[in-house]
Amino acid sequence: MKWCVVGLAVMLLSAWAAVGGDEREIRVTYDCERGPPITVVFAGNTARILDTGGGRDTVLTRRVTGSGVLYESTTRTIRRQGNQIVYTIGRTAPMTCTAVRGRPR
């Protein structure tokens, strides 16, 4: 009986990790075609754009898309594919940014 409980606990922990229980943060810095570099912290279903000017970070929520990964807030979007993102602020033209530090997954 004791071994069954241990086996069940191991299976539950494995399943938890497989469905997103692992909340590791991945920090990636991108050089953008316009403007300063940005640093984004990806964790679970969120992407947090770090504000280096002393303001507040912007948190974006992951959305389901047909290709790539999309994160949105009320004023910003990030569409990620490979080591590049397309970053949009409000109604400005989207800009392409390429990872220079860190590794997106």
Secondary structure, DSSP 4 states (H G I P E B T S, - for coil): -HHHHHHHHHHHHHHHIIIII----EEEEEEESSSS-EEEEEETTEEEE--TTSS--EEEEEE--SSSEEEE-SSEEEEEETTEEEEEETTSPPEEEEEEES---
